[in-house]
């Protein structure tokens, strides 16, 4: 297969804290040269990018692409296609599929499947259960981002409720431990209270009180205590409350911390005020909480107590989301719209564009020790995105690419739009058109 040379010229490159006009030469699959604008690069396919921003491809460390077993909601092909249209060039998929990814056989199945169907680069977490410690101990840390632990909150049989199992995982896991922190006992107590008042007809606005800030804080505090006791490499997923943000430090750079955290787009964009308009479309676990919680998450992101931004992309069919509160699943799709949403918040002066790239590209690469990705550097894989800051558009049913066909961002007007996405130097997406002739690569981790 012939590898193409491409010159991206005239773009404003956002990378490693700077914005500067540079030309980038791609020799697939790598970035060959970073040159001053106007440098002669010889024979190459030229992409004129004046007025556009060029940035490293987004690394989404937290998605649920639903394959295998839940492919009526989504699959690796459809969601990776939506991802690259939104500038996401790499994803890390969670283990709560059917069957669950809790052993090496199911992990290998996913890797093989993605190699044939994913337009983006890919990696898969191994899920922890109360009885798969041997599988965890047999992990090759260079092959997976980490082991996923549900601390209290349950998904199938993946709730770790055995104290000895938790201690074994935190003391012996040879890789990063990524945790979903909500205290199940407290959630059940809250749910019983509201059922005593409303029976089966609990109003949606009580979701943030059932899956409460206290439940998140209690579970997160326990995970941090275990990590400190056993010197574990811990990453806490989807912070959602004021009190959780107080548990983290900004005294070290992200890549030097033993305990790190992420926030998701929906917790930065919405608050519980939006339940009235969006309804169950913004029912997530952990729940979207108060404006005060949203404000605290922003503060923690900007002062580096929160290290990275992800999506927790978790599609369900619209029919499923229209169920009453108790039978409505939590989660919603987001990978196609995460970068445009963060750019929009930058245009609203909530953060700098350089910080968008830091939190969505650089930080995930550093936190997970991803091999040669997340930065625009010579010799790194050419995972790149062009975004036009002057191409307004509205999210609607005609341009939503998720298999489920809907988005909680529907009706939102964005000022900027992804125009081009390269994965390993291959131009996979250009202004609404896809070149699916090459697939993404498995992410590798410098953890040995």
N, C-alpha and C positions, 0 to 999 in steps of 0.2 A: 504494500500500500504506500503510495507516494506521500511523503510528508511535505507540507507546504510551509514556505517562509512568508511571514506577514509583518508588515510595518504599520504600526498604529502611530499616526503623526498628529501633532497639534493638540493633544488632549491635556487637560489639567490633571496631573497624576496626584492622587491622594494616597500617601504612603508614609508610614513611620513618622507621623506628626507634621508632615509638610505637604503643601500644595504647590506644585510647580509644573510648568509646561515642559514636557519631555516626549521624546519619541521612543517607542518600545519595539524592538525587533524580536519576533517569535520564530524560533526554529523548532517546530513541533517535536516533542511535547514541552519544550522548555522556553524560558525567557533567555534569549541569546545576548541581548545588549540593551542597556538603558542609556540613551544618548540625548544630548542637547537637541532641542527642536530644530529641524532643518538639516540634520546630518544626513549625508548620502549613504544609504544602506544597500545600494546595489539592486539586483533584481529581487523584487518581493511584491506580493500583493499588498497594495497600499489602502489603508482605511483612513480616510480623512476624518479627524475627530475634533476639529476646532469647536470650541464652545461646550464640549462635553467633559465630564469627569471620568477618569479611568481609575479603577480601584481593584484591589485583589478580590477574587471571588469570595462571596460570603460562605462561611463555614457554619452550618447550623448543627450544633452539637446535640440537639434534642428534638427528634421527630418520631412520629408513629405512622409509617407508611402502610400498615395493616396487612402486609403479605408475609406469611401465608394465612389462610383461614378466614380473613375478614375482607376479601377482595370485592364484596359488593359496596364497600365504603371507599376503598382506595387500593392502589397497588404500586409496586416500586416503579413501574414504567410511567404511569399517569402522574404520580406525585413528583418524580424526578423531572419530568417534562415541565410541570408547573414551576418547579424550583428554579430551573435554569432560565425560564422566562422572567423570573423575578431576581436573577442575579445570584442565586444560591448555587455554588459549584460543587459543594461537598456537604454530605449529611451523615449523621450518626443516628441510627434507628434503634428504637427501644424494643425490649424482648417480649412485650405482652401481646403476642400474636397467638394463633391457634395452629399447630402446637406452639407453646411458649419456647422462647430461645433460652433454654436452661441447660442445654448440653451441647457437646461439640458437634453432634450429628445435625441438629437443627441449625446451628450456626453455619456449618459448612453448606447446608442447603441454601440458606439465604445468600451467602457469598457467591455461590454458583449462579443462583437466579439473578442477582444484581449484575453479575458480569455479562449477562446476556440481555438485560432489559433496562439498566439504569443509564440515563443520559448524564447524570452527575456522578462524581466520585462518592464512595460509600464506605461505611463501616457499621458494625453491629455490636451492641452491648450484649454481654451474657447476663441473664437474669439470675438472681439468687433466690433460692427457696430454703425451707428448713432442712432439706435433706440432699443438697447437691454440692456440698463442700468439696468433694473430690474433683468435680468438674471445674470449680473455681481455682483450685490449687494447680490444676493442669493447664491453666491458661498460658498462652504465649503473649506476653505484654506488648510485643511488637505488632500483633495482629488485631487487637481490639482496643477500643477506647477505654473500657473499664467494665466493672461489674455493677449492675443496677440493683439497688436494694430499696424495697418499699418499706419504709420505717413506719409501721402502723397502718398506713393506708393500704388497702388490699386490692389486688388484681388477680383473680383466680386463686391459685394456691401460692402466690408470690408474696403474701404478707409475712414478713419475718417477725414472728411473735415469740420465738424461743430465745431466751437470753443467752444461753450457751452458744447457739448458732451465731448470733450477732457478735459475740466476743471472738469466736473463731474467724469470722469473716474480717472483722476489723484488725485482728492481730496477725492474720496469715495471708490475706489476699495479696497476690504479687503485682497488683495494678491499682489504678485509681478506683475508688468506690464512689459511685454517683447515687445520691439518695433523694427519694421523694419523701418529704417529711410532713405528715399529718398524723395526729394521735387518734387512732380509731376508737378507742374507748370514750374519749371526750366527744367525738363526732356522734357516736351512737347515743350518748346521753343527751346531747343537744337535739338530735333527731326525735328521740322519744318525747322530749318536752313539747316540740312543735306538733307532733302527731297527736298528743293529748289535747291540743287546742283545735287543730284543723283536720284531724284524721288523715285521709288520703289527699286532701285538697290544700296542701301547704303552698302558700304563695311563693313564687320564685325569689322574691326579694329577701327571703329568709335564708337563702342558700349561703350567704356570707356569714350568717350567724350560726348556722349548723356546722359548716366546714369553716370553723372560726379562726380568728387570729391566734387565740390561745392554743388551739389544737396544732397549728403550725409551729408556734414558738416552742411549745413543750417538746415536740418531736425533734425539731432542729437542735434544740439545746442538748438533747440526749445524744444525737449523732455527733455533735461537736465534742461532747465529753468523752465519748468512746474513741474518737479520732485522736484526741490529745493523750488519752491514757495509753493507746497502743501505737502512737506515732504513725497513723494511717494517712494516706493521701486521699482526702475527702473533697468531694465537689457536691454542694447542695443545690439542687435544681429548683427552679421557679419560685424564688422568694416572692412573698405577696403581702407582707405586713410590716408595720412600723417596728414591732418588737424584734422580729427576726433580723432586721438590718443592724440592730445594736449588738448583735452577737459576732459581727465580723470586723476585721481590722484593715486599715489601709497603710500600716506601718512598713510593709514590704511591697515591692513590685509583685504583680500577679504570678509571674513565673518562679518566684522564690517562696511563695506561700505553700504551706501544707494543707490549708483549709481554704477553699474558694467557693464562689457562688455565682449563680446566673439569675437574671430576671428575664421574663418573657415579654414580647411585644404587647400582648393584650393587657398585662398588668400595668404597663406604662401608658397605654392609650385609653383604656376604659376605667370607670369606677362603678360602684353599685348604683349610682344615679342612672346609668345607662341601661339597667335591667328593664326599665319601663318601656324604652324604645326597642331594644334589641331582643328582649325576652330570652328564651333558652338558647339562642344563637351564641350568647356569651356565657353560657354555663360551662365553667371549667373547674377542674380540681387541680391545685388549690383554687378556691373561689376568688373572683374579682371582688375587692373589698372597698373601703371607703376612700373618698378623696384624700384624706389625711394619710392613708396607707400608700396611695399612689404618689403623693408628694414625697414621702419618706423614701420610697424606692428610687425616685429620681435623684434625690440628694445622695443616697448611697451609691448609685451608679456614677454620679459625677465626682464624688470624692474617693472612688476606687475601693470602697468596701464591697461593692458588687463588681465582679470582674468581667462578665461577658453577657451578651444579649443573644437569646435564642427564641424559638417559636413555640415549642411543644405542639407542633402541627399534629392535629388529631382529628381526622375527618370522621363524620357520621353522615348518614343519609338525612336529607331534610325531613323525610317521614319519621325517622327515629327522633330527631330533635323537636318534632312537634308533639311528642308525647307529654303527658302531665309530669309535673316536677319529679315525683318519685320514680318514674320509669323512663325519664329522659336521660340519655347518656351524657356525660361531661366531655367536653373537648370540641375543637373546631379547627378548620384548616387555616393556614397562615403563610406558608413558604413563598407563595407567589407575590405576596404583598409586604413582606417584612422590610425589605430594603427601601421601597418607596415610602413606607410609613416612617422609618427612621430619618430619611432625608426630609420628609415633611416636618418632622419635629425639629430637625436642624434649622430649617427655614423659619420656623417659629421661634428660633433662638433658645431652644431648650438645651442644646449642646452644639458643639462645633462639628463640622463635617469630618475633621480628622479624628474626632472621638467616635463617630459612627464606625469608621474603619477600624479603629483600635478595638472596639468592643465586639464587633461582628466578624472580624477577619484575624487581626493579630492575636487577640487574647485567646480565642479557641485554639489556634495553632500552638501557642505557648503552653497553655494549661494542659493540653493533651499530648504535647511533644510530637506533633504531626510532622512527618518528614517532608521538608521542602515545600511547604504550602503556607498560605496566609499572609504573604508579603510579596511585593514586587521587587524581586532581587534576581540578578543574573544567576543562572543555574537552577533556579526554582521552577517548579511546574508552572506553565502559563495558564493559570486559572485567573481569568480577568473579566471585568465587567465595564462596559461603557454605559453611562447614564446621562441622559439629556435633562438638565435642570429646567429647561423651558419647553417641555412637552406635557402640558396638562392633560389629564384624562380622568375619567370616572370609572370606578369599579362597578360592573354590571354583568348581567347573565351572559352577555355576548362575548365577554373577554375573560371570564373565569375559566381556568383550565383544570381545576380539581375534578376528580372523578365524581365527587358528590354533587358538583354543580352549583354550589352556593358559597358565600363567604360572609363572615360577620362585618367585613369592610364594605359590603355592597352599599352603593350610594355615596361612598366617600370620594371626594375630589382630591387627587394628588397633583402636585406641581411638576414632578419629575417622573421620568419613565426609563426603564432599562431598554436600551436599543440593541446591544450586542453582548453576548456571553460566550467566552472561550473556556473550554474544559480541556486541560492538557494540550493547549495550543490549537485545538480544533474549534472552529466557529460553529457552535451547536445551535445558536439562536441569533437571528438577525431580523429585527423589526417585524415580529409576528410569524416568521418562518423558521422552521427547524431543519437542521441537517443531522439526521439520526444515523449516519453511516458509521460513526464511531461511538463506542460506549465509554462510560466513565471507568476509572481505575479504583481498585481497593486502596483505601488510605492505609498508610503504614505509620507506625509510631516508634520514635527513637527511645524506647523504654527498656531495652535489654541491658 
